């Protein structure tokens, strides 16, 4: 994280409202709690209507990198391994990974891939490029559909989406 990175955030007091800002400082005065080291980060943001107050807890997404129009697969697809196969542990920052593709009337086919950006939900596939539309075990290799974020430049396709909230339309009341 560096100064100048754009951020988006929400606060519990205003569910569904997204605020935008920019990192203006990353302070080196770290604190350690339960073996976790944290650094204070200062974010400058507009405060429309004076809704934001000091001390509010915020859920923040820092936009560090962006990829548009790339092949991607659900991150869960990388967790599948056939029960009889030994799992190969790779270094944490390795761009090499293994996918298993569903083949009709055959066991899943192992494919070594080069990966790129990931947000924890989706992972970019840099190579091989001929996987578009292939069905991976636990995911489909795809590009963002036309008109979707990432294809039109509206937002980062790798950013996780918040679950939608739907109203109860008949049936028993929610518990």
C-alpha positions as CSV (number, residue, x, y, z in Angstrom):
1,X,0.0,0.0,0.0
2,X,1.3,3.4,-1.0
3,X,0.4,7.0,-0.9
4,X,-1.9,7.8,-3.9
5,X,-3.7,4.4,-4.0
6,X,-7.4,4.9,-4.4
7,X,-9.7,3.3,-1.9
8,X,-13.4,2.6,-1.5
9,X,-15.0,2.0,1.9
10,X,-18.2,1.6,3.8
11,X,-19.2,2.2,7.4
12,X,-21.7,0.2,9.4
13,X,-23.8,3.3,10.1
14,X,-24.7,3.6,6.4
15,X,-25.2,0.2,4.9
16,X,-25.1,0.2,1.1
17,X,-23.4,3.6,0.9
18,X,-19.9,3.6,-0.7
19,X,-17.4,6.3,0.0
20,X,-14.2,6.9,-2.0
21,X,-10.9,8.3,-1.0
22,X,-7.2,8.1,-1.5
23,X,-4.3,7.0,0.7
24,X,-2.4,10.1,1.8
25,X,-0.1,8.6,4.5
26,X,1.2,5.2,5.6
27,X,2.7,5.8,9.0
28,X,5.6,3.7,10.3
29,X,4.5,3.8,13.9
30,X,3.5,0.1,14.0
31,X,1.6,-1.7,16.8
32,X,1.5,-5.4,17.5
33,X,-1.5,-7.2,18.9
34,X,-1.7,-11.0,19.2
35,X,1.4,-11.3,16.9
36,X,-0.2,-9.1,14.2
37,X,1.7,-6.0,13.2
38,X,-0.5,-3.1,12.0
39,X,0.4,0.4,10.6
40,X,-1.9,3.4,10.7
41,X,-3.0,4.6,7.2
42,X,-4.5,8.0,6.6
43,X,-7.2,8.2,3.9
44,X,-8.5,11.5,2.6
45,X,-12.1,11.3,1.6
46,X,-15.1,13.6,0.8
47,X,-17.6,13.7,3.6
48,X,-20.9,14.4,1.9
49,X,-23.5,15.6,4.3
50,X,-21.1,15.2,7.3
51,X,-21.9,11.5,7.6
52,X,-18.4,10.4,8.6
53,X,-17.0,10.9,12.1
54,X,-13.6,10.1,13.7
55,X,-13.5,6.7,15.2
56,X,-16.0,5.0,12.9
57,X,-15.1,1.5,11.9
58,X,-14.7,1.2,8.2
59,X,-14.5,-1.7,5.7
60,X,-11.9,-0.6,3.2
61,X,-10.8,-1.9,-0.2
62,X,-7.5,-0.5,-1.4
63,X,-7.2,-0.5,-5.2
64,X,-3.6,-1.6,-5.7
65,X,-3.7,-3.2,-9.2
66,X,-6.3,-3.6,-12.0
67,X,-6.7,-6.0,-14.9
68,X,-9.3,-5.6,-17.6
69,X,-10.5,-8.2,-20.2
70,X,-8.4,-11.0,-18.8
71,X,-9.1,-14.7,-18.4
72,X,-10.1,-15.5,-14.9
73,X,-11.3,-18.5,-12.8
74,X,-12.8,-18.7,-9.4
75,X,-10.1,-19.1,-6.8
76,X,-11.8,-22.2,-5.4
77,X,-10.8,-24.0,-8.6
78,X,-7.2,-24.1,-7.4
79,X,-8.2,-25.9,-4.2
80,X,-9.4,-29.0,-6.0
81,X,-7.1,-32.0,-6.1
82,X,-8.1,-35.6,-7.0
83,X,-8.2,-37.7,-3.8
84,X,-5.4,-40.0,-5.0
85,X,-2.9,-37.3,-6.0
86,X,-0.2,-35.8,-3.8
87,X,-0.7,-32.1,-3.3
88,X,2.3,-30.0,-4.4
89,X,2.9,-27.0,-2.1
90,X,4.2,-24.0,-4.0
91,X,5.8,-20.8,-2.6
92,X,3.2,-18.3,-1.5
93,X,4.0,-15.8,-4.3
94,X,4.4,-18.4,-7.1
95,X,2.7,-17.6,-10.4
96,X,2.5,-21.4,-11.2
97,X,-0.7,-23.2,-10.3
98,X,-2.6,-26.4,-11.2
99,X,-6.2,-26.5,-12.5
100,X,-8.2,-29.6,-13.3
101,X,-10.4,-29.4,-16.3
102,X,-13.6,-31.4,-16.6
103,X,-13.4,-33.7,-19.7
104,X,-16.5,-35.5,-21.0
105,X,-16.6,-39.1,-19.9
106,X,-13.0,-38.9,-18.5
107,X,-11.3,-38.0,-15.2
108,X,-10.4,-34.4,-14.8
109,X,-7.3,-33.3,-16.8
110,X,-4.5,-31.6,-15.0
111,X,-3.3,-28.3,-16.5
112,X,-0.4,-26.2,-15.3
113,X,-1.2,-22.5,-15.5
114,X,0.5,-19.1,-14.9
115,X,-1.6,-16.9,-12.7
116,X,-1.7,-13.1,-12.3
117,X,-3.8,-10.9,-10.1
118,X,-6.2,-12.3,-7.5
119,X,-8.7,-10.8,-5.1
120,X,-9.2,-14.0,-3.2
121,X,-12.5,-14.7,-5.2
122,X,-11.1,-14.7,-8.8
123,X,-7.7,-15.3,-10.2
124,X,-6.3,-14.1,-13.5
125,X,-5.0,-16.8,-15.9
126,X,-2.0,-15.5,-17.9
127,X,-1.2,-18.8,-19.7
128,X,-2.1,-20.9,-21.5
129,X,-4.5,-18.6,-23.4
130,X,-6.6,-21.4,-24.9
131,X,-8.6,-22.1,-21.7
132,X,-11.5,-19.6,-22.4
133,X,-14.8,-21.4,-21.9
134,X,-13.2,-24.5,-20.5
135,X,-14.9,-26.0,-17.4
136,X,-12.5,-26.3,-14.5
137,X,-13.4,-28.4,-11.5
138,X,-15.1,-25.8,-9.2
139,X,-15.1,-23.0,-11.8
140,X,-15.3,-21.8,-15.4
141,X,-12.5,-20.0,-17.1
142,X,-14.0,-16.8,-18.5
143,X,-13.5,-13.2,-19.4
144,X,-15.8,-10.5,-18.0
145,X,-19.0,-10.4,-20.2
146,X,-19.6,-7.4,-22.4
147,X,-21.0,-4.5,-20.3
148,X,-19.8,-5.9,-17.1
149,X,-17.2,-4.2,-14.8
150,X,-13.7,-4.8,-16.2
151,X,-14.9,-4.9,-19.9
152,X,-16.1,-1.3,-20.0
153,X,-13.5,0.2,-17.7
154,X,-16.1,1.0,-15.0
155,X,-14.5,-0.9,-12.2
156,X,-12.1,-3.6,-11.3
157,X,-13.5,-7.1,-12.2
158,X,-11.3,-8.6,-9.5
159,X,-13.0,-6.7,-6.7
160,X,-15.3,-8.8,-4.6
161,X,-19.0,-8.0,-4.9
162,X,-21.1,-7.5,-1.9
163,X,-24.0,-10.0,-1.6
164,X,-27.3,-8.5,-2.6
165,X,-30.0,-8.1,-0.1
166,X,-33.5,-9.2,-1.2
167,X,-36.8,-8.6,0.5
168,X,-38.8,-11.5,1.8
169,X,-41.6,-12.0,-0.8
170,X,-44.0,-14.3,0.9
171,X,-43.3,-17.5,2.7
172,X,-42.3,-17.8,6.3
173,X,-40.7,-14.8,8.0
174,X,-36.9,-14.7,8.1
175,X,-35.5,-16.1,11.3
